[in-house]
Amino acid sequence: MITKQQQAAAQQQAAEMIRQSGITITDAEAASIEVVDFGLSNLEKEGVQVLTLVQTERISVKVLAMLPNQTEPEHWHPPVDDDPGKEETIRIIAGTVYFYVDGEDSFKEGFIVEGKDDCYTMRKEIVMQPGDQLTLAPGEKHWFQARDGGAVMYSFSTIARDALDQFTDPDIVRITRVVD
């Protein structure tokens, strides 16, 4: 849960980061940025800001803005009916992003949110800089983290059903609740 004031501040900061990265967005798009706290009420540590540019029954294009040292919790995109789940390609536009996927433990640069070791189980570290991209298969468990300067990235994917994403942390609620 976040307040309207927190939502507005995060939207403004994300819009500034997106514009500074060289992506042109309208004021209406800036106002539509989704601020996601995953129901944890700890946006500065676990969250993401999402600007949806295209969402159809076949594809999705989003811009993700991560505040400095913000982590998007470990999750995966499950199958839905005959669809195997979302396939997603992330392309970094600005900042450094530490991506974590299944594989040999090479965890070195990132950090685990305090008290949440069991919620961040993927430990193969991939350090991504502007111009780098990574494609995640449907159902592939992953999490990622921005560092000091924050980060901006594109997400290109098959249809996105974000409300159906699955998370390792049992306390997560995907749809953010905004209160006065």
C-alpha positions as CSV (number, residue, x, y, z in Angstrom):
1,M,0.0,0.0,0.0
2,I,1.2,3.5,-0.9
3,T,-0.2,6.9,-0.4
4,K,-1.3,9.2,-3.2
5,Q,1.6,11.5,-2.3
6,Q,4.1,8.6,-2.6
7,Q,2.5,7.6,-5.9
8,A,2.7,11.1,-7.4
9,A,6.4,11.5,-6.2
10,A,7.4,8.1,-7.7
11,Q,5.5,8.9,-11.0
12,Q,7.3,12.3,-11.3
13,Q,10.7,10.7,-10.5
14,A,10.2,7.9,-13.0
15,A,9.0,10.3,-15.7
16,E,12.1,12.5,-15.2
17,M,14.4,9.4,-15.4
18,I,12.6,8.2,-18.5
19,R,13.0,11.6,-20.2
20,Q,16.6,11.9,-19.1
21,S,17.3,8.5,-20.7
22,G,16.3,10.0,-24.1
23,I,12.8,8.5,-24.3
24,T,10.2,11.1,-25.2
25,I,6.9,10.7,-23.3
26,T,3.8,13.0,-23.0
27,D,2.5,14.5,-19.8
28,A,-0.5,12.1,-20.1
29,E,1.9,9.1,-20.3
30,A,3.9,10.4,-17.3
31,A,0.6,10.6,-15.3
32,S,-0.2,7.1,-16.3
33,I,3.0,5.5,-14.9
34,E,2.0,2.6,-12.7
35,V,3.8,2.7,-9.3
36,V,4.1,-0.9,-8.0
37,D,4.9,-1.7,-4.4
38,F,3.8,-5.3,-4.6
39,G,1.7,-4.8,-1.5
40,L,4.8,-4.6,0.6
41,S,4.6,-0.9,1.5
42,N,8.3,-0.6,1.0
43,L,8.5,1.1,-2.4
44,E,12.0,2.5,-2.1
45,K,13.4,-1.1,-1.5
46,E,11.0,-3.3,-3.4
47,G,9.0,-1.9,-6.3
48,V,9.0,-0.7,-9.9
49,Q,7.5,2.1,-12.0
50,V,5.8,0.9,-15.3
51,L,4.8,2.9,-18.3
52,T,2.8,0.8,-20.7
53,L,3.3,2.0,-24.3
54,V,1.5,-0.9,-26.1
55,Q,-0.7,-3.7,-24.7
56,T,-2.6,-5.9,-27.2
57,E,-3.8,-9.5,-27.1
58,R,-0.4,-10.5,-28.7
59,I,2.3,-8.0,-27.6
60,S,3.3,-5.7,-24.8
61,V,5.8,-2.8,-24.8
62,K,6.7,-1.2,-21.5
63,V,9.2,1.2,-20.1
64,L,10.4,0.2,-16.6
65,A,11.9,2.8,-14.3
66,M,13.6,1.7,-11.2
67,L,14.6,4.1,-8.4
68,P,18.1,4.0,-7.0
69,N,18.7,0.6,-5.2
70,Q,15.1,-0.5,-5.9
71,T,14.5,-4.3,-6.4
72,E,11.8,-6.0,-8.4
73,P,11.0,-9.1,-6.4
74,E,11.6,-12.6,-7.7
75,H,8.8,-13.8,-10.0
76,W,7.9,-15.7,-13.0
77,H,5.2,-15.6,-15.7
78,P,3.1,-18.8,-15.6
79,P,1.2,-20.5,-18.3
80,V,-2.4,-19.4,-18.9
81,D,-4.7,-21.8,-20.7
82,D,-3.0,-22.7,-23.9
83,D,-0.4,-19.9,-23.6
84,P,3.0,-21.0,-22.2
85,G,3.4,-17.7,-20.3
86,K,5.0,-14.4,-21.1
87,E,8.3,-14.4,-23.0
88,E,10.1,-11.1,-22.3
89,T,13.1,-9.3,-23.6
90,I,14.6,-6.6,-21.3
91,R,16.8,-3.9,-22.9
92,I,18.7,-1.5,-20.7
93,I,18.5,2.2,-21.7
94,A,20.1,3.9,-18.7
95,G,21.8,2.8,-15.5
96,T,23.2,-0.5,-14.4
97,V,20.8,-3.4,-13.7
98,Y,21.7,-6.6,-11.8
99,F,19.6,-9.5,-13.1
100,Y,19.3,-12.8,-11.3
101,V,18.2,-16.0,-13.0
102,D,18.6,-19.8,-12.4
103,G,22.2,-21.1,-12.7
104,E,25.5,-21.3,-11.0
105,D,25.6,-18.9,-8.0
106,S,27.7,-15.9,-9.0
107,F,26.0,-13.4,-6.7
108,K,28.5,-10.6,-6.0
109,E,27.4,-7.1,-6.8
110,G,23.8,-7.0,-5.7
111,F,22.1,-7.3,-2.3
112,I,19.2,-9.2,-0.8
113,V,16.5,-7.0,0.8
114,E,17.0,-7.4,4.6
115,G,15.3,-10.4,6.1
116,K,14.2,-11.8,2.7
117,D,16.9,-14.5,1.9
118,D,14.2,-17.1,1.2
119,C,12.4,-14.8,-1.2
120,Y,15.4,-14.3,-3.6
121,T,16.6,-17.7,-4.6
122,M,18.0,-17.1,-8.1
123,R,21.6,-16.2,-7.6
124,K,23.2,-16.3,-11.1
125,E,24.1,-12.6,-11.6
126,I,24.1,-10.9,-15.0
127,V,25.3,-7.3,-14.9
128,M,23.5,-5.3,-17.6
129,Q,24.5,-1.9,-19.0
130,P,22.8,0.4,-21.6
131,G,22.5,-1.5,-24.8
132,D,22.5,-4.9,-23.2
133,Q,19.4,-7.1,-23.5
134,L,18.2,-10.4,-22.0
135,T,15.4,-12.7,-23.1
136,L,13.5,-14.6,-20.5
137,A,11.6,-17.8,-21.4
138,P,8.0,-18.3,-20.2
139,G,8.0,-19.5,-16.6
140,E,11.7,-18.5,-16.0
141,K,12.1,-17.3,-12.5
142,H,14.0,-14.0,-12.2
143,W,14.5,-10.8,-10.2
144,F,16.5,-7.6,-10.8
145,Q,17.8,-4.6,-9.1
146,A,19.0,-1.1,-9.9
147,R,21.8,0.5,-8.1
148,D,22.8,4.1,-7.1
149,G,21.6,6.0,-10.2
150,G,18.5,3.9,-10.8
151,A,17.7,2.5,-14.2
152,V,15.4,2.7,-17.2
153,M,14.7,-0.3,-19.5
154,Y,12.4,-1.5,-22.2
155,S,10.3,-4.6,-21.7
156,F,9.2,-6.2,-25.0
157,S,7.0,-9.2,-24.5
158,T,4.2,-11.4,-25.6
159,I,0.9,-10.6,-23.9
160,A,1.4,-9.4,-20.4
161,R,-0.9,-10.6,-17.7
162,D,0.9,-8.9,-14.8
163,A,-1.9,-9.7,-12.3
164,L,-1.2,-13.4,-12.8
165,D,2.5,-13.3,-12.2
166,Q,3.7,-15.6,-9.5
167,F,6.2,-14.5,-6.7
168,T,8.5,-16.4,-4.4
169,D,7.5,-14.0,-1.5
170,P,4.1,-15.1,-0.2
171,D,3.3,-11.6,1.1
172,I,3.3,-10.1,-2.4
173,V,0.1,-8.6,-3.9
174,R,0.7,-7.6,-7.5
175,I,-1.9,-4.9,-7.7
176,T,-0.9,-1.8,-5.7
177,R,-3.4,-0.3,-3.3
178,V,-3.3,3.5,-3.2
179,V,-4.8,5.3,-0.2
180,D,-5.2,8.9,0.8
